[in-house]
C-alpha cells in the first residue's frame, strides 16, 4: 500500500497509510480544539521543531495540556529518569471522553541584600469540553488575579482553520511563562523608577472579549484577532468588541521545522490599539541539547509619545533529562531617544524536573539601570506543579 508524508502543526512528521492519514487528520482536529492559555515554554517546541500546540489545548500553547503533553512529555520526557519513575500517574485530568481538567500552581521567593519576599505566583484551574473534535468550550479560572478566561471554538478541517470567540488575551510573540521578562509584563513589583518596565502582556492585564481566526498549513500557523481595548483593560461588560475607536487588532504568524540535526521556529507579531503599535519578531534554533530562544519588539505610544524596545535572549543546555541550565538576557528601553532610561537584566539558573508534574527553578539575576548602575543580585526560587 502506498504511503505519503503528512505534516501538520503540533504533531511529529511521520509516514502514514491512506487509512492512517484519515485518523491522523482527525487527531489534528482534536488537538487544535484541545489546545490554548496565556503562557508557554517555547524552547520545548523549538527543540522539537513544532508549534507549542503539540502539548497544550491552545493554538498559542500554554495552560491546559492535552494527552500528549500529559502522557508523553510530563511523564516520560521531562523528569529525571532515575526519579521520574517513582511517581507514575495515568492522565488524571481526562475525566471522560469529552471533559478534561487541569491546573498550574506556582510558589515563588525572591531575595536580595535589601528585601525578601515569598508569595503564591499562580493558581490557575482549567476545564475543557470537547464535542467530537469539531467544537469545544474552554474555561480558565485565574484565582489569584480573580480573572476568568473562557472561549468556544469551531474547527473547519476542510479549510485548515478555526474560529475562536470569547474572553481571552491576544496571541502575541513567544507567550513566555515568565511574565517578568520585559517582552511580557516586566517588573510589576520590584521596579527601578521607569514609567513602565516591560510590555503590556502581563497576567494582571485582564482578558477581554475577542474574536479570533486561525489558519494552518503544514508547519505554518497564522492568527488574526479583534477585541475590546486590551491595553486599556476594558472589561467584558462592554459591548462585544467595544467601540470601533478603541479596539485591539493583533496578527501573528509562525513557521516551525526541522532540517538535518537542527530544528527551529520563526515568527512575527503585530498589535494595534488607538495610538499604540507593537511589532516584533521571535524564534529560536536547537541542535542536540542546546537551544536558543529570542524575541525583539518595538512599541510606539506604549510609554507615552515615544518609541520603546524590548528584547529577550535565552540559551538553554539540557545536561541530561530533567536538568536544564539557562542563561538569559532581558532588555527594555523606555525611550530610545534618551540614554538613562533602559534596563538590562542578566540571569543564570537551572530548571529541575525531579518527578513527573513537578518543576523546581533556581535563578540568580542582576539588573543594570542606565545612569544608575547595578541593583543588588537577586536570587529566585520557584516551585511549579501541574496536572
N, C-alpha and C positions, 0 to 999 in steps of 0.2 A: 504493500500500500504506500503511495507517495506521501512524503512529509513536506511540510512548509514551515519556515520560520515565523514565529509570532513574537511581536514585541509591543508591549503596552506599558504605560507608566504604572509604577507600583508593583510590578511583577518581574521576576528574572526572565531573561531571554531563554527560551527552550525550543526544542523541536517537537511538534505535535502531529499526530494523525488528524485527518479531517474531523473525525468524531471528537477527538480530544480537543481540537481547536474550538468547537462549539461549546464544550464545557468550560474552556478557558475564558471565552468571551463572557459567559455568564458570571464567572468568578470576578472578572474585571468590573462588571457592572455592580456586583455586590460590594466589592472593595471600595469603589468610588462612593457608594452611598454610605458605607460604614466608616468613611474617613473624614474629621475636622475639629482644633481649638486654637488657642492663642499662641502656642509656643511649641518648639520642637528642638531637636539636636541635629542640625543639618549635616554635620560631618559623618554621621552614620549613613545617611542617604548618599553623600558624596563618595564614600568608600565603596558602596555597592553600585554606584553609577545609576541610581534610580531616584525617583521622587520620594519626598517624605511620606506620601500616602501609602507607601509599602507597608508601614506598620501602624498607621493611625486611621481613624474613621473620618478623615477630613482631607480634602484635596490639598490643603496647605500643610498638613501634618500637625502634630501636637495633640494634647489632651487624650481622649478615649482611644485606646488601642484596639486594633482588630485582632482576629485569631492568629494571624501571622506574627504580629508584634508581641502577643502574649505567649504563644506556644513555642515559637522558634527563637525570636530574639531575646525576650525577657528570661526565658527558661534555659536555653541552650547556648546562645552566642555571647551574651553579656557577662554572666557571672564567672568567677574563678572556677576552673574545672575541679579543683581539689575540694572546694567547699560548696559549690553551687548545687551539687547532688544531694546535700544534706536536707535541703528544702525542695520538695517536688510537689507541685500542685497542678491539678487539672485547670482548665480555663474557667476559673471560678466566676468570672464576670458574665459568661454566657448562660443566662438563666433559662432561656427557652430558645427555640429555633429562630425566634423573631426579636427577642429582647436581650440586650447587652447592657451591663452597668460597669462602672469603674470609678477610680479615684486617684488623685495625686495629693500627697501630703508631704510638706517640706517644713523643716525647722532649721533656722539659721542663727549663727552667732558671729558677731564681728567685734574684734578687739584691737586697740592700739594703745599707745602710751598715754592717751588723753581720756578715752572712754571705752566702755564695753557694753554691748547690747546683745540680747538674745530674744528672739521673737518667732512666733509661727509665721512662716512666709507664704504658705499656700495650703488651702484646704478646699479642693475642688471636687465636686461629685458629678458624675456623668450618667446619662441614660440614653440609649438609642433603640428605637423600634423600627425594624426593617420590614417592609411589606413586599415580599417576594423579589427583593433585589431591584425593584423598579421605583419605589418611593420610600421615604424614611422620615422619621421625626426625631430630632436631637434636642436634649435639654442639658444644660450645664449650670450648676449652682456654685458660684464662687462665694463661699461662706464668709471669708474674711473681708472681702470687698463689698459684700452684700449686693452683688450683681448676679443677674440671670441671663444666660445666653440661650436662645432657642431658635431653631430653624427647621424648615421642612424642605426637602429637595426631591426632584424628579430626574431620573436618568433616561436619556434617549440614546440607546446603543446604535441605532441606525444613523445618527448624526454625530456620534462620538462626542456627546455634550451632556451637560446637566444644567438645571436651573435651581438655584437655592434662594429661599426667601425667609426672612425672619429678623431676629435681633442678634447682631454679631459685630465683630470688629473686622475692618478691611484686611484683605490679604496683601501685605506689603513686605518686600525684602525677604530676609532669611527666616523670619519668625523665630528668633532665638528663644530658648528657655530662660536665659539670663537677662532679665529686664533691666539690670544695672548697666548693661552695655549701652554706650551712647547712641547706637543706631536703633535702640528700642526706647526705653524710658529714661535711661541715665540715672543720675543721682537724684533720688527723691527725698532722702533724709540727710545724709552727710554731704551737704552742699559746700561749695567753695566761693560763693559770693556772686556768681554769674546770674543773669536774669533767668536763663534756662540752661540746664546742663544735660541735654540729651533731646532726642526726637520725641514725638508725642505718642509712640506706640507702647505705652505703659499699661500694666494691668489695672491701674487706677482710673484710666480713661474708660468709661462705661461703654458697652456695646450699644449700637444704635440700629434702627430699622434699616434694613439693607435688602436690595435685590441684586443677585449675582448670576452671571452666566459664565460657565466654564466649558472649554473645548480642549480635547486632547487627541493626539495622533502620534503613534509610536512613542518616542521619548520626549515629546513636546507637550507642554501644558500652558494654556492661556486662560486668564480670567479677567473679567471686567465687572465692576460693580458700581452701583449708585446708592447713596444712603443719606439719611439725615446728617446734619453737620457733626461729623465725628470729632474734629478738633475743637469745636465749640462745646462739645459734651451735651448735645441736645438729647433729652430723654425720649424714651419710646412713646410717651404720652402724646408727643407731637403727631400731627397728621403724617401718614406714611410717606416717607421720603422728604417731608418738610417742604418749606418754601423753595422755589427754584433758585433763589438768590443765595442760598446757604446750603447747598447740597455738596456732598463729598463724592468725587469720582475717582476711581482707582483702576489702574490697568497693571497687570503683572504677567510676565511670560518667563518660562524657564525651559531649558533643554538639558537632559541628563543622558550620559552614555558611558560606555566602556570601550577601550581600544587597547589591545595587547595587555600589558600589565598595568595600564593606567585606567582610572575611572574619574569622572568629574561631573560638574554641574555648572551651568552658566545661566544668568537671567538678568532681567531689568524690571524696574517698577516705576510707576508714576502716580502721584496723588495731587489732586487739585481741590481746594475749598476756598472760596472767596478770593482773597488776595494772597493766599499761601499756595505755593507749589513745592513739592518734594519729588525729586527724581534721583534714581541711583542704579547701580549695578552690583550684582552679587554673584558668588560662585565659589568654586574650590576644585582641588585636584588631589588625588590619592594614589599612592603606589605602595604596595606591601603594607607596612604598619605605620606609615607616615601619611598624614592628611593635613592639607592647608585649606582654611576657610576664610573668606574675606567679603567685605561689603564697603562701598563708599556711597554716601548720599549727599546731595546738595539741596538746601532748603532756602527758599526765598519767602520772606514775610512771616516766618515762624517765630523769630525773636525780635519782632518789630520790623521796621522798614529797612532791613539789612539782609545780607546773604550769609548763610551758615553752612558748615560742612561737618559731617560726622563720618568716621571710618572705624572698621573693625578688622583685625587680622589675628588668626589663631593657627598655631602649629600643634598638632596632637600626635603623640607617639604611643602606640599601643605596645608596651613592653611584652605583655602576654595577655591572653584573655582575662578580663577583669581588672586590669591595671593600666590606666592611661595617664601619661604625663602631658601637661599642657603649658604652653607659653602664649600669652595674649598681649596685644597692644590695642588700646582704645584711644580714639582721639576725637575731640569736639572743639570746634572754633565757633563761638557765638556770632562773631562778626569778622569776616575775613579781611576787612579793611583796617582793623585795629590789631595791634601786636600783643596786648596784655589781657586778652580775654579768651584764652584757649586752655583746654585741659588735655593732658597726656597721662594715660594710666598703663603701667606695665604690671603684668600678673604672671606668676608661676604657681603651678599647683598640680594636684593629682585627683583623678576620679577613680574610686574603687568600687567594684561590684562584688562584694563577698558572697552574697546569696542572690537567688532569683528575687526580683521585685524590690531590691534594696541598693541604694547608691549612697556612698559617703564621699563628700567633696572637701578637700583641704586646699586652701589657696593663700598665697601671700601676694599683696599688691601695693604698689607705690604710685601716688598721683603727683604730677608736676603741674603747677598753675603758672602760666606765663606772667612774668612780672612779680611773682610772689616767691616761687621756689617750691621745694618738695614738701608735701604733707607727711605726717608720720606713717610708717609702714603699718598696713592693716593686715590682720590675719582673719581669714574667713573659714568657718566650719559649717557644713550643711549636711543634713540627713534628708534623704528623699526616699519615700516608699510609695508604691503604686500597685494597682491591680486592674 
